[in-house]
Amino acid sequence: MAAPPIDPMHQFLVEKLIELPSFTIGGLTVDMSITNSVAMMMAASVALIVFLLAAGKGQVVPGRLQSAGEALYGVIDSVLVGPIIGHAGKPYIPFVFTIFMLVFTMNLFGVILSIGNLAGLELTFTPTAQLAVTATLALITFFSVLVIGFMKNGYKMYKLVVPSGMNLPMTIMLFIIETISFIARPLTLAMRLFGNMLGGHVVLAIFGSFVVILGLFGMSGGIAMLGFLGAGLSFSLIVALTALELIVAFLQAFVFAALATVYLNEVVNLGHGH
């Protein structure tokens, strides 16, 4: 029996599920078709909305969903926004919480449903393993911080890239370095999330292929039956890696939210601590 080809990158191909009309705006053609990426983002958004509605009932004796929602909100409030920004960060907790929950839900969907990609079954798609998606989230975060900064500080925003108390040559040099670092923030936000989710899913797909290939090899009989041992070992590694990916799904969302909080702190507490 022939073994299926190993193609761990196939799971990241964007494919149209529902064909919809396109329209042009200023010479730019926008395709409104529903792709597997869009479908997964819509599914994650609906699941997140349902979860938050169920968790936000505000019952005196909270149920499991409300307890989970409050615990996640508490992580953002007491672990990120409170210690990093201080009391001035209270108005921005919903913003950071929304970013965290959206990234976490898409990561979680991608990991849990990625089991369907093993052995060639195409049942899911991981939006956060697409650079276009993570770059969009990073740009939204970056420009949101900029808008908040200008609304709060006005022209004093220059202090982000112009340090005080230094001579002119040093100020010019640090201005260039700080400007490059500031502009590169969306890139680092996008690449970190994209790289971690992409790498984990590729490894899972490779070990999933090992399970099928070694299992088929073991069916040949004789000494080839040792292939079942390799298939079992690969399957055990898949279970372990899936558990690790679940942790990574949370950690990457947490890191994304943490960096967003750090960037917010710089504009909220511009020029002073909290």
N, C-alpha and C positions, 0 to 999 in steps of 0.2 A: 504494500500500500504506500503510495507516494505521500511524502510529508508536505504540508503546506509551506509556501515560501515565508521567510521571516521578513516582515516589513513593519518595524516598530513605529515608523513615521506616518503610516497610513492613517492612524487614528486622529491625526491633526489636520487632515485635509478638510477644507471647508467645501461643503456640498449643498446645493439647493434642495430643499424639501418641498417648498411651495413656490411656484413661479408667479410673480406679481409684476405689474408694469413698472417701467422705469421712467424717470423724468429728468430734465436738464435744468440746472440752475447756474447761470453765469458760465456756461461752457462745461460745467461739471455734471456728469451723468450719475444719477443716484438710482441704484437698483434696490427696489423695495421688497425683493424676494426674501422669503424666510429660509435661512440656511440652518444647518445643524448647530452652528455657533449661536445664532440668534435664538433658536428654539430652546437651547439649554439655558441661555441667559434669561429668557422669559420664564422658563420653568423655575429657575432659582429665585427669580423675583417674586413669582406667585407664592412659592413655598415660604419665602421670607415674610411676605405680607401676612399670610395666614398664621405663621408662627407668632409674629409680633402682635397681631390682633388677639390671638388666644392668650399670649403672655401678658397683655396689657389690660386685663380685666380689672386689676386692682382689688382683688378679693382679700379680705382680712386674713383668711387662712389660704395661702397660695397653694395651687396645685403644682403638678410637676412642670408644666410648661411655663407657668408664671415664675416659678422658682428658678428655672433655667434662664429665662429672660432677665430676671433681676440679677442673677449671678453674672451674666455676660455684661449687663449694663454697669454693674459694680466694678468689674475689671477695668472698664474704660474710665470710670469716674475715679476710683480710688488708687488704681495702679498707674494710669497714664496721665490723664488731664490734671487731676489734683496735685500730684507730686511735681509734675513738670511745669505746668502753667501757674498753678495756684488758684486762689479764689476767683481771679479774673477770667479763668478758663471755663467757668460754669456755663456761660451761654453757648460754648462751642462743643459741649459734650454730645448733643444730638448729631452734629456734623461728623465728629470722629466715630461715634457709635455706628452711624449709617455706613461709613466707609468700611469699618471693620466687619460688620455683619454681611455686607454685600460681597466682599472679597471672600470671607469665610464660607458663605453659603455656596458660592460658585466653586471654590476649592473642594468643599465637602461633596458636592454633587459629582464633581469630576472624579474624585477618588472612589466613592462608593459605587457609582455606576460604571466605573472603568473596568470592573470585573467582567462586564459584558463584552469588552474588547478582546478578552483572552480567547485564544483559539479562533480568532478571525470574526467573532460576532461583533457587529457594529451597532451597539445599543446606546451609545452615549458620546459626548464630546466635552472637552474641558476648555471652557472659554479663557481661563487664566493661563492656559498654555499657549495662547496666541498673543504675540507681541502687540498687535493692533489693539487688543482689548486692554492689556495692562498699561500700554502707553496712553490710552484714552483716560483710564482711571487716574494715572499719574498726572496728566495735564489738567484734568478737572481739579484735582487736589492742589496742584501748584498754583493755578490761576485763582482758585478760591482763596487761598492764603494771601495772594497778592492783593485781591480786592479787599479782603478784610484789613490787610495792612494799610492800604491807602485810605480806606474809610476811617481808620482809627488814628493814623499818624500823619496823613497828608504828605507834604514834601519832605518830612523828616525820615522817610523811608530810605533816603540815601545812606543813613547810618548803617544799614545792613552790609554795605560793601565799602564804606569809607570809614576806617577806624580813626579814632581821635587820639590826640596827644603824641603824634609821631611827626618826624620831619618830612619834608615834601618827597624826596626820593623813595623813602620807605612807604609813605602813604600811596604813592603811585603804584609801586610794586604790589602791595597788598590789595589795592583796589582791583588790579587785573586778576590776581589769584582768587579773590573773593567773588568777583563777577563770574568767572569761569565756573567756580564751584557752585554758585547760586543757579546758573543756567543749566548746569548738568544734573540738578536734582530730579527733574522728571525722568531723565534717562536712567539714573540709578534706581529710582523707584520701580520703573517698568521692567528693567532687566532682572532685578533681583527676584521678583515674583514670577516672571515668565520663565527664567532659567530653572528655578527650583521645581516648579510644577511640570515643566517639560521633561527635565531629567528623570524625575521619579516615575513618570508614566512610561517613558522609554524603557527603563529598567524592568518595570512590571510586564510590559509587552514582550520583552526578550525572554524573561523567565517563563512567561506563559507559553511562548513558542517552544521552549525546551520541554515543557510538560507534554505537549502534543507530539513533538518529534520523537522524543525518547520513548513515549508510550507506544507509538506506532512501530518504532524499532523493536521494542520488546515483544510485540505481537508476532514477530518473525519466528520466535521459538529458539530453542537451544541457548547458546551463550548470550544471544541477543536479548534474552529475558532480563539481563542485568539493566537493560534500559528502563525497566519499571522502577528500579531502585533510584536511578537518576531522575526519573519523572517525579517520584515521591519527594525526593530532596528538593527539586525545583518548586514543587507545589508548596512545601513547607516554607521555603524562602519567600514565595509570593504572599503567604499569610503574614509572615513577619514584616515584609516590606509594606504590605497594605496597612498594617497597624502603624508603622513608622510614617507612612504618607498621611494618615489621619492626623497624627501629631504635627507633621509639617504643614498640613492644611490650616491648622489653627495658628501655628507659630508664624507663618508667612502673613496671614491676615493681621496678627498682632503686631508684627514688625512694620507692616505697611501703615497701620494706624499709629504706631509709636513714632515713626518718622514724620507723619503728618502732624502729630502733636508737637514734636520738636520744632517744626517749621512754624506752626502757629505761635508757639511760645516766643519765637524771635520777633514776631510782629506785634503780638499782644503786649509783651514786656520789653518793648524796644528801648534799649539803652539802660535798662535797670533790671534787677532781679525781682523776685516776688516774695 
